[in-house]
Amino acid sequence: MDTKLVNSLYKKAVGYTVTEKTTEYSPEGEVIKRKVTSKHYPPDIEALKAYLELISSGEDYEKLSDEELESEKERLLKELEGMKSGSDQTERESEV
């Protein structure tokens, strides 16, 4: 499975914030204005559904007991944290 695809889908599923930098120049090439804004993209339920479908092992969750569901939830959360940590590391490496 393509890690970039999974990480992108996860990011869209949980929501994210990006920083946009804009610089305006005069006709002479001098900087007139610099603007830094943050834009938040909220969580996307369809992306979450697709993500869960993609990472699930094909189990029918309706048939699981409460204990089994809790165990599966913990497993998925650990997997998500591992992916998030890997994504953060990749982003830091690309900034260097």
Jmol script that loads the backbone (N, CA, C; Angstrom):
load data "model"
ATOM      1  N   MET A   1       0.849  -1.174   0.000  1.00  0.00           N
ATOM      2  CA  MET A   1       0.000   0.000   0.000  1.00  0.00           C
ATOM      3  C   MET A   1       0.899   1.244   0.000  1.00  0.00           C
ATOM      4  N   ASP A   2       0.536   2.241  -0.797  1.00  0.00           N
ATOM      5  CA  ASP A   2       1.327   3.465  -0.917  1.00  0.00           C
ATOM      6  C   ASP A   2       1.208   4.296   0.361  1.00  0.00           C
ATOM      7  N   THR A   3       2.321   4.488   1.046  1.00  0.00           N
ATOM      8  CA  THR A   3       2.332   5.213   2.316  1.00  0.00           C
ATOM      9  C   THR A   3       1.896   6.657   2.149  1.00  0.00           C
ATOM     10  N   LYS A   4       2.322   7.308   1.067  1.00  0.00           N
ATOM     11  CA  LYS A   4       1.924   8.702   0.847  1.00  0.00           C
ATOM     12  C   LYS A   4       0.411   8.822   0.709  1.00  0.00           C
ATOM     13  N   LEU A   5      -0.193   7.878  -0.001  1.00  0.00           N
ATOM     14  CA  LEU A   5      -1.642   7.892  -0.186  1.00  0.00           C
ATOM     15  C   LEU A   5      -2.354   7.726   1.150  1.00  0.00           C
ATOM     16  N   VAL A   6      -1.924   6.757   1.931  1.00  0.00           N
ATOM     17  CA  VAL A   6      -2.543   6.501   3.230  1.00  0.00           C
ATOM     18  C   VAL A   6      -2.371   7.708   4.144  1.00  0.00           C
ATOM     19  N   ASN A   7      -1.174   8.295   4.170  1.00  0.00           N
ATOM     20  CA  ASN A   7      -0.932   9.466   5.015  1.00  0.00           C
ATOM     21  C   ASN A   7      -1.774  10.658   4.576  1.00  0.00           C
ATOM     22  N   SER A   8      -1.911  10.858   3.270  1.00  0.00           N
ATOM     23  CA  SER A   8      -2.724  11.968   2.761  1.00  0.00           C
ATOM     24  C   SER A   8      -4.191  11.774   3.112  1.00  0.00           C
ATOM     25  N   LEU A   9      -4.666  10.547   2.974  1.00  0.00           N
ATOM     26  CA  LEU A   9      -6.055  10.249   3.306  1.00  0.00           C
ATOM     27  C   LEU A   9      -6.296  10.445   4.797  1.00  0.00           C
ATOM     28  N   TYR A  10      -5.339  10.018   5.628  1.00  0.00           N
ATOM     29  CA  TYR A  10      -5.451  10.214   7.074  1.00  0.00           C
ATOM     30  C   TYR A  10      -5.512  11.705   7.408  1.00  0.00           C
ATOM     31  N   LYS A  11      -4.625  12.474   6.780  1.00  0.00           N
ATOM     32  CA  LYS A  11      -4.561  13.915   7.029  1.00  0.00           C
ATOM     33  C   LYS A  11      -5.899  14.575   6.698  1.00  0.00           C
ATOM     34  N   LYS A  12      -6.475  14.214   5.557  1.00  0.00           N
ATOM     35  CA  LYS A  12      -7.766  14.772   5.156  1.00  0.00           C
ATOM     36  C   LYS A  12      -8.874  14.292   6.094  1.00  0.00           C
ATOM     37  N   ALA A  13      -8.786  13.058   6.560  1.00  0.00           N
ATOM     38  CA  ALA A  13      -9.810  12.494   7.440  1.00  0.00           C
ATOM     39  C   ALA A  13      -9.859  13.195   8.793  1.00  0.00           C
ATOM     40  N   VAL A  14      -8.704  13.556   9.345  1.00  0.00           N
ATOM     41  CA  VAL A  14      -8.677  14.157  10.681  1.00  0.00           C
ATOM     42  C   VAL A  14      -8.615  15.680  10.656  1.00  0.00           C
ATOM     43  N   GLY A  15      -8.407  16.261   9.466  1.00  0.00           N
ATOM     44  CA  GLY A  15      -8.302  17.717   9.355  1.00  0.00           C
ATOM     45  C   GLY A  15      -6.869  18.165   9.568  1.00  0.00           C
ATOM     46  N   TYR A  16      -6.555  19.320   9.009  1.00  0.00           N
ATOM     47  CA  TYR A  16      -5.195  19.834   9.128  1.00  0.00           C
ATOM     48  C   TYR A  16      -5.180  21.336   8.886  1.00  0.00           C
ATOM     49  N   THR A  17      -4.076  21.969   9.236  1.00  0.00           N
ATOM     50  CA  THR A  17      -3.882  23.402   9.047  1.00  0.00           C
ATOM     51  C   THR A  17      -2.615  23.610   8.228  1.00  0.00           C
ATOM     52  N   VAL A  18      -2.699  24.511   7.258  1.00  0.00           N
ATOM     53  CA  VAL A  18      -1.525  24.849   6.452  1.00  0.00           C
ATOM     54  C   VAL A  18      -1.224  26.330   6.604  1.00  0.00           C
ATOM     55  N   THR A  19       0.034  26.676   6.449  1.00  0.00           N
ATOM     56  CA  THR A  19       0.462  28.067   6.492  1.00  0.00           C
ATOM     57  C   THR A  19       0.755  28.512   5.069  1.00  0.00           C
ATOM     58  N   GLU A  20       0.113  29.614   4.666  1.00  0.00           N
ATOM     59  CA  GLU A  20       0.325  30.150   3.325  1.00  0.00           C
ATOM     60  C   GLU A  20       1.095  31.459   3.444  1.00  0.00           C
ATOM     61  N   LYS A  21       2.126  31.602   2.632  1.00  0.00           N
ATOM     62  CA  LYS A  21       2.939  32.820   2.642  1.00  0.00           C
ATOM     63  C   LYS A  21       2.771  33.517   1.298  1.00  0.00           C
ATOM     64  N   THR A  22       2.443  34.813   1.343  1.00  0.00           N
ATOM     65  CA  THR A  22       2.265  35.609   0.133  1.00  0.00           C
ATOM     66  C   THR A  22       3.162  36.834   0.226  1.00  0.00           C
ATOM     67  N   THR A  23       3.843  37.146  -0.857  1.00  0.00           N
ATOM     68  CA  THR A  23       4.703  38.325  -0.916  1.00  0.00           C
ATOM     69  C   THR A  23       4.298  39.159  -2.119  1.00  0.00           C
ATOM     70  N   GLU A  24       4.052  40.457  -1.890  1.00  0.00           N
ATOM     71  CA  GLU A  24       3.723  41.373  -2.982  1.00  0.00           C
ATOM     72  C   GLU A  24       4.940  42.246  -3.265  1.00  0.00           C
ATOM     73  N   TYR A  25       5.192  42.467  -4.552  1.00  0.00           N
ATOM     74  CA  TYR A  25       6.348  43.253  -4.984  1.00  0.00           C
ATOM     75  C   TYR A  25       5.898  44.489  -5.758  1.00  0.00           C
ATOM     76  N   SER A  26       6.697  45.550  -5.665  1.00  0.00           N
ATOM     77  CA  SER A  26       6.469  46.756  -6.467  1.00  0.00           C
ATOM     78  C   SER A  26       7.000  46.495  -7.877  1.00  0.00           C
ATOM     79  N   PRO A  27       6.666  47.364  -8.839  1.00  0.00           N
ATOM     80  CA  PRO A  27       7.209  47.192 -10.196  1.00  0.00           C
ATOM     81  C   PRO A  27       8.746  47.196 -10.222  1.00  0.00           C
ATOM     82  N   GLU A  28       9.362  47.822  -9.222  1.00  0.00           N
ATOM     83  CA  GLU A  28      10.827  47.862  -9.157  1.00  0.00           C
ATOM     84  C   GLU A  28      11.411  46.591  -8.537  1.00  0.00           C
ATOM     85  N   GLY A  29      10.556  45.715  -8.068  1.00  0.00           N
ATOM     86  CA  GLY A  29      11.021  44.468  -7.479  1.00  0.00           C
ATOM     87  C   GLY A  29      11.207  44.512  -5.978  1.00  0.00           C
ATOM     88  N   GLU A  30      10.817  45.617  -5.335  1.00  0.00           N
ATOM     89  CA  GLU A  30      10.943  45.721  -3.879  1.00  0.00           C
ATOM     90  C   GLU A  30       9.734  45.066  -3.211  1.00  0.00           C
ATOM     91  N   VAL A  31       9.982  44.499  -2.051  1.00  0.00           N
ATOM     92  CA  VAL A  31       8.898  43.866  -1.309  1.00  0.00           C
ATOM     93  C   VAL A  31       8.001  44.948  -0.726  1.00  0.00           C
ATOM     94  N   ILE A  32       6.714  44.871  -1.056  1.00  0.00           N
ATOM     95  CA  ILE A  32       5.744  45.828  -0.526  1.00  0.00           C
ATOM     96  C   ILE A  32       5.077  45.265   0.728  1.00  0.00           C
ATOM     97  N   LYS A  33       4.667  44.006   0.618  1.00  0.00           N
ATOM     98  CA  LYS A  33       3.925  43.411   1.723  1.00  0.00           C
ATOM     99  C   LYS A  33       4.188  41.908   1.769  1.00  0.00           C
ATOM    100  N   ARG A  34       4.342  41.416   2.992  1.00  0.00           N
ATOM    101  CA  ARG A  34       4.434  39.974   3.221  1.00  0.00           C
ATOM    102  C   ARG A  34       3.272  39.593   4.116  1.00  0.00           C
ATOM    103  N   LYS A  35       2.626  38.513   3.757  1.00  0.00           N
ATOM    104  CA  LYS A  35       1.457  38.087   4.513  1.00  0.00           C
ATOM    105  C   LYS A  35       1.572  36.587   4.785  1.00  0.00           C
ATOM    106  N   VAL A  36       1.386  36.222   6.046  1.00  0.00           N
ATOM    107  CA  VAL A  36       1.397  34.819   6.436  1.00  0.00           C
ATOM    108  C   VAL A  36       0.040  34.521   7.051  1.00  0.00           C
ATOM    109  N   THR A  37      -0.650  33.547   6.475  1.00  0.00           N
ATOM    110  CA  THR A  37      -1.961  33.162   6.987  1.00  0.00           C
ATOM    111  C   THR A  37      -1.995  31.663   7.223  1.00  0.00           C
ATOM    112  N   SER A  38      -2.849  31.282   8.138  1.00  0.00           N
ATOM    113  CA  SER A  38      -3.080  29.862   8.389  1.00  0.00           C
ATOM    114  C   SER A  38      -4.478  29.525   7.902  1.00  0.00           C
ATOM    115  N   LYS A  39      -4.586  28.417   7.212  1.00  0.00           N
ATOM    116  CA  LYS A  39      -5.876  27.974   6.716  1.00  0.00           C
ATOM    117  C   LYS A  39      -6.136  26.583   7.271  1.00  0.00           C
ATOM    118  N   HIS A  40      -7.311  26.426   7.896  1.00  0.00           N
ATOM    119  CA  HIS A  40      -7.666  25.146   8.496  1.00  0.00           C
ATOM    120  C   HIS A  40      -8.634  24.400   7.589  1.00  0.00           C
ATOM    121  N   TYR A  41      -8.325  23.147   7.332  1.00  0.00           N
ATOM    122  CA  TYR A  41      -9.211  22.267   6.585  1.00  0.00           C
ATOM    123  C   TYR A  41      -9.824  21.302   7.597  1.00  0.00           C
ATOM    124  N   PRO A  42     -11.139  21.345   7.779  1.00  0.00           N
ATOM    125  CA  PRO A  42     -11.778  20.506   8.797  1.00  0.00           C
ATOM    126  C   PRO A  42     -11.760  19.025   8.410  1.00  0.00           C
ATOM    127  N   PRO A  43     -12.018  18.160   9.383  1.00  0.00           N
ATOM    128  CA  PRO A  43     -12.079  16.726   9.086  1.00  0.00           C
ATOM    129  C   PRO A  43     -13.133  16.428   8.020  1.00  0.00           C
ATOM    130  N   ASP A  44     -12.858  15.433   7.214  1.00  0.00           N
ATOM    131  CA  ASP A  44     -13.749  15.038   6.130  1.00  0.00           C
ATOM    132  C   ASP A  44     -14.249  13.621   6.405  1.00  0.00           C
ATOM    133  N   ILE A  45     -15.566  13.490   6.632  1.00  0.00           N
ATOM    134  CA  ILE A  45     -16.137  12.198   7.011  1.00  0.00           C
ATOM    135  C   ILE A  45     -15.981  11.162   5.898  1.00  0.00           C
ATOM    136  N   GLU A  46     -16.082  11.586   4.647  1.00  0.00           N
ATOM    137  CA  GLU A  46     -15.923  10.635   3.541  1.00  0.00           C
ATOM    138  C   GLU A  46     -14.486  10.114   3.478  1.00  0.00           C
ATOM    139  N   ALA A  47     -13.527  10.983   3.738  1.00  0.00           N
ATOM    140  CA  ALA A  47     -12.129  10.548   3.767  1.00  0.00           C
ATOM    141  C   ALA A  47     -11.901   9.583   4.929  1.00  0.00           C
ATOM    142  N   LEU A  48     -12.551   9.848   6.054  1.00  0.00           N
ATOM    143  CA  LEU A  48     -12.431   8.955   7.209  1.00  0.00           C
ATOM    144  C   LEU A  48     -12.993   7.575   6.878  1.00  0.00           C
ATOM    145  N   LYS A  49     -14.156   7.554   6.234  1.00  0.00           N
ATOM    146  CA  LYS A  49     -14.742   6.269   5.838  1.00  0.00           C
ATOM    147  C   LYS A  49     -13.804   5.516   4.897  1.00  0.00           C
ATOM    148  N   ALA A  50     -13.268   6.228   3.915  1.00  0.00           N
ATOM    149  CA  ALA A  50     -12.357   5.596   2.955  1.00  0.00           C
ATOM    150  C   ALA A  50     -11.104   5.095   3.658  1.00  0.00           C
ATOM    151  N   TYR A  51     -10.586   5.889   4.593  1.00  0.00           N
ATOM    152  CA  TYR A  51      -9.378   5.505   5.324  1.00  0.00           C
ATOM    153  C   TYR A  51      -9.626   4.239   6.146  1.00  0.00           C
ATOM    154  N   LEU A  52     -10.730   4.234   6.877  1.00  0.00           N
ATOM    155  CA  LEU A  52     -11.035   3.068   7.707  1.00  0.00           C
ATOM    156  C   LEU A  52     -11.251   1.829   6.849  1.00  0.00           C
ATOM    157  N   GLU A  53     -11.894   1.999   5.717  1.00  0.00           N
ATOM    158  CA  GLU A  53     -12.103   0.877   4.809  1.00  0.00           C
ATOM    159  C   GLU A  53     -10.764   0.376   4.265  1.00  0.00           C
ATOM    160  N   LEU A  54      -9.876   1.297   3.972  1.00  0.00           N
ATOM    161  CA  LEU A  54      -8.574   0.956   3.416  1.00  0.00           C
ATOM    162  C   LEU A  54      -7.709   0.187   4.412  1.00  0.00           C
ATOM    163  N   ILE A  55      -7.726   0.609   5.673  1.00  0.00           N
ATOM    164  CA  ILE A  55      -6.844  -0.026   6.653  1.00  0.00           C
ATOM    165  C   ILE A  55      -7.479  -1.206   7.376  1.00  0.00           C
ATOM    166  N   SER A  56      -8.803  -1.354   7.265  1.00  0.00           N
ATOM    167  CA  SER A  56      -9.448  -2.460   7.976  1.00  0.00           C
ATOM    168  C   SER A  56      -9.031  -3.782   7.351  1.00  0.00           C
ATOM    169  N   SER A  57      -9.081  -4.796   8.141  1.00  0.00           N
ATOM    170  CA  SER A  57      -8.675  -6.115   7.668  1.00  0.00           C
ATOM    171  C   SER A  57      -9.868  -6.895   7.135  1.00  0.00           C
ATOM    172  N   GLY A  58     -10.945  -6.189   6.787  1.00  0.00           N
ATOM    173  CA  GLY A  58     -12.115  -6.843   6.226  1.00  0.00           C
ATOM    174  C   GLY A  58     -13.040  -7.436   7.275  1.00  0.00           C
ATOM    175  N   GLU A  59     -12.834  -7.091   8.527  1.00  0.00           N
ATOM    176  CA  GLU A  59     -13.680  -7.629   9.585  1.00  0.00           C
ATOM    177  C   GLU A  59     -15.047  -6.966   9.565  1.00  0.00           C
ATOM    178  N   ASP A  60     -16.048  -7.714   9.991  1.00  0.00           N
ATOM    179  CA  ASP A  60     -17.393  -7.178  10.120  1.00  0.00           C
ATOM    180  C   ASP A  60     -17.537  -6.692  11.563  1.00  0.00           C
ATOM    181  N   TYR A  61     -17.424  -5.394  11.759  1.00  0.00           N
ATOM    182  CA  TYR A  61     -17.384  -4.833  13.106  1.00  0.00           C
ATOM    183  C   TYR A  61     -18.704  -4.960  13.857  1.00  0.00           C
ATOM    184  N   GLU A  62     -19.797  -5.147  13.145  1.00  0.00           N
ATOM    185  CA  GLU A  62     -21.092  -5.292  13.817  1.00  0.00           C
ATOM    186  C   GLU A  62     -21.162  -6.570  14.642  1.00  0.00           C
ATOM    187  N   LYS A  63     -20.372  -7.559  14.284  1.00  0.00           N
ATOM    188  CA  LYS A  63     -20.410  -8.850  14.967  1.00  0.00           C
ATOM    189  C   LYS A  63     -19.451  -8.926  16.149  1.00  0.00           C
ATOM    190  N   LEU A  64     -18.623  -7.913  16.346  1.00  0.00           N
ATOM    191  CA  LEU A  64     -17.640  -7.939  17.430  1.00  0.00           C
ATOM    192  C   LEU A  64     -18.272  -7.547  18.759  1.00  0.00           C
ATOM    193  N   SER A  65     -17.757  -8.113  19.845  1.00  0.00           N
ATOM    194  CA  SER A  65     -18.213  -7.737  21.184  1.00  0.00           C
ATOM    195  C   SER A  65     -17.641  -6.368  21.546  1.00  0.00           C
ATOM    196  N   ASP A  66     -18.132  -5.792  22.635  1.00  0.00           N
ATOM    197  CA  ASP A  66     -17.623  -4.498  23.085  1.00  0.00           C
ATOM    198  C   ASP A  66     -16.125  -4.568  23.381  1.00  0.00           C
ATOM    199  N   GLU A  67     -15.693  -5.662  23.996  1.00  0.00           N
ATOM    200  CA  GLU A  67     -14.275  -5.822  24.315  1.00  0.00           C
ATOM    201  C   GLU A  67     -13.434  -5.910  23.041  1.00  0.00           C
ATOM    202  N   GLU A  68     -13.933  -6.653  22.054  1.00  0.00           N
ATOM    203  CA  GLU A  68     -13.209  -6.782  20.787  1.00  0.00           C
ATOM    204  C   GLU A  68     -13.151  -5.445  20.050  1.00  0.00           C
ATOM    205  N   LEU A  69     -14.260  -4.696  20.100  1.00  0.00           N
ATOM    206  CA  LEU A  69     -14.279  -3.373  19.468  1.00  0.00           C
ATOM    207  C   LEU A  69     -13.287  -2.431  20.141  1.00  0.00           C
ATOM    208  N   GLU A  70     -13.237  -2.473  21.460  1.00  0.00           N
ATOM    209  CA  GLU A  70     -12.301  -1.621  22.196  1.00  0.00           C
ATOM    210  C   GLU A  70     -10.860  -1.988  21.852  1.00  0.00           C
ATOM    211  N   SER A  71     -10.586  -3.267  21.762  1.00  0.00           N
ATOM    212  CA  SER A  71      -9.250  -3.729  21.396  1.00  0.00           C
ATOM    213  C   SER A  71      -8.888  -3.278  19.978  1.00  0.00           C
ATOM    214  N   GLU A  72      -9.827  -3.390  19.055  1.00  0.00           N
ATOM    215  CA  GLU A  72      -9.593  -2.964  17.673  1.00  0.00           C
ATOM    216  C   GLU A  72      -9.391  -1.452  17.605  1.00  0.00           C
ATOM    217  N   LYS A  73     -10.149  -0.721  18.397  1.00  0.00           N
ATOM    218  CA  LYS A  73      -9.993   0.736  18.447  1.00  0.00           C
ATOM    219  C   LYS A  73      -8.586   1.108  18.896  1.00  0.00           C
ATOM    220  N   GLU A  74      -8.106   0.463  19.945  1.00  0.00           N
ATOM    221  CA  GLU A  74      -6.759   0.737  20.445  1.00  0.00           C
ATOM    222  C   GLU A  74      -5.702   0.389  19.397  1.00  0.00           C
ATOM    223  N   ARG A  75      -5.889  -0.724  18.696  1.00  0.00           N
ATOM    224  CA  ARG A  75      -4.945  -1.131  17.654  1.00  0.00           C
ATOM    225  C   ARG A  75      -4.895  -0.085  16.542  1.00  0.00           C
ATOM    226  N   LEU A  76      -6.072   0.379  16.107  1.00  0.00           N
ATOM    227  CA  LEU A  76      -6.133   1.371  15.034  1.00  0.00           C
ATOM    228  C   LEU A  76      -5.537   2.705  15.467  1.00  0.00           C
ATOM    229  N   LEU A  77      -5.791   3.106  16.714  1.00  0.00           N
ATOM    230  CA  LEU A  77      -5.221   4.361  17.206  1.00  0.00           C
ATOM    231  C   LEU A  77      -3.698   4.298  17.230  1.00  0.00           C
ATOM    232  N   LYS A  78      -3.153   3.169  17.655  1.00  0.00           N
ATOM    233  CA  LYS A  78      -1.694   3.008  17.654  1.00  0.00           C
ATOM    234  C   LYS A  78      -1.155   3.051  16.232  1.00  0.00           C
ATOM    235  N   GLU A  79      -1.871   2.425  15.303  1.00  0.00           N
ATOM    236  CA  GLU A  79      -1.447   2.433  13.901  1.00  0.00           C
ATOM    237  C   GLU A  79      -1.493   3.854  13.337  1.00  0.00           C
ATOM    238  N   LEU A  80      -2.546   4.598  13.678  1.00  0.00           N
ATOM    239  CA  LEU A  80      -2.658   5.986  13.222  1.00  0.00           C
ATOM    240  C   LEU A  80      -1.534   6.844  13.775  1.00  0.00           C
ATOM    241  N   GLU A  81      -1.220   6.681  15.041  1.00  0.00           N
ATOM    242  CA  GLU A  81      -0.136   7.453  15.643  1.00  0.00           C
ATOM    243  C   GLU A  81       1.193   7.132  14.973  1.00  0.00           C
ATOM    244  N   GLY A  82       1.408   5.863  14.658  1.00  0.00           N
ATOM    245  CA  GLY A  82       2.628   5.469  13.963  1.00  0.00           C
ATOM    246  C   GLY A  82       2.715   6.107  12.593  1.00  0.00           C
ATOM    247  N   MET A  83       1.587   6.167  11.887  1.00  0.00           N
ATOM    248  CA  MET A  83       1.565   6.800  10.564  1.00  0.00           C
ATOM    249  C   MET A  83       1.779   8.296  10.678  1.00  0.00           C
ATOM    250  N   LYS A  84       1.164   8.892  11.688  1.00  0.00           N
ATOM    251  CA  LYS A  84       1.311  10.333  11.877  1.00  0.00           C
ATOM    252  C   LYS A  84       2.763  10.671  12.194  1.00  0.00           C
ATOM    253  N   SER A  85       3.389   9.885  13.045  1.00  0.00           N
ATOM    254  CA  SER A  85       4.794  10.118  13.381  1.00  0.00           C
ATOM    255  C   SER A  85       5.663   9.979  12.148  1.00  0.00           C
ATOM    256  N   GLY A  86       5.401   8.990  11.334  1.00  0.00           N
ATOM    257  CA  GLY A  86       6.153   8.805  10.094  1.00  0.00           C
ATOM    258  C   GLY A  86       5.933   9.947   9.135  1.00  0.00           C
ATOM    259  N   SER A  87       4.700  10.461   9.063  1.00  0.00           N
ATOM    260  CA  SER A  87       4.378  11.587   8.182  1.00  0.00           C
ATOM    261  C   SER A  87       5.080  12.846   8.656  1.00  0.00           C
ATOM    262  N   ASP A  88       5.082  13.079   9.971  1.00  0.00           N
ATOM    263  CA  ASP A  88       5.758  14.255  10.521  1.00  0.00           C
ATOM    264  C   ASP A  88       7.250  14.193  10.225  1.00  0.00           C
ATOM    265  N   GLN A  89       7.846  13.004  10.358  1.00  0.00           N
ATOM    266  CA  GLN A  89       9.277  12.839  10.095  1.00  0.00           C
ATOM    267  C   GLN A  89       9.565  13.114   8.627  1.00  0.00           C
ATOM    268  N   THR A  90       8.714  12.626   7.723  1.00  0.00           N
ATOM    269  CA  THR A  90       8.898  12.845   6.289  1.00  0.00           C
ATOM    270  C   THR A  90       8.804  14.325   5.962  1.00  0.00           C
ATOM    271  N   GLU A  91       7.840  15.038   6.576  1.00  0.00           N
ATOM    272  CA  GLU A  91       7.693  16.470   6.333  1.00  0.00           C
ATOM    273  C   GLU A  91       8.922  17.228   6.817  1.00  0.00           C
ATOM    274  N   ARG A  92       9.455  16.847   7.987  1.00  0.00           N
ATOM    275  CA  ARG A  92      10.644  17.518   8.508  1.00  0.00           C
ATOM    276  C   ARG A  92      11.836  17.280   7.596  1.00  0.00           C
ATOM    277  N   GLU A  93      11.970  16.075   7.085  1.00  0.00           N
ATOM    278  CA  GLU A  93      13.088  15.760   6.201  1.00  0.00           C
ATOM    279  C   GLU A  93      12.986  16.536   4.899  1.00  0.00           C
ATOM    280  N   SER A  94      11.752  16.755   4.395  1.00  0.00           N
ATOM    281  CA  SER A  94      11.601  17.472   3.134  1.00  0.00           C
ATOM    282  C   SER A  94      11.847  18.967   3.305  1.00  0.00           C
ATOM    283  N   GLU A  95      11.738  19.483   4.528  1.00  0.00           N
ATOM    284  CA  GLU A  95      11.989  20.901   4.777  1.00  0.00           C
ATOM    285  C   GLU A  95      13.479  21.204   4.803  1.00  0.00           C
ATOM    286  N   VAL A  96      14.306  20.202   5.071  1.00  0.00           N
ATOM    287  CA  VAL A  96      15.752  20.404   5.194  1.00  0.00           C
ATOM    288  C   VAL A  96      16.389  20.615   3.856  1.00  0.00           C
TER     289      VAL A  96
END
end "model"
wireframe off; spacefill off
backbone 0.3
color backbone group
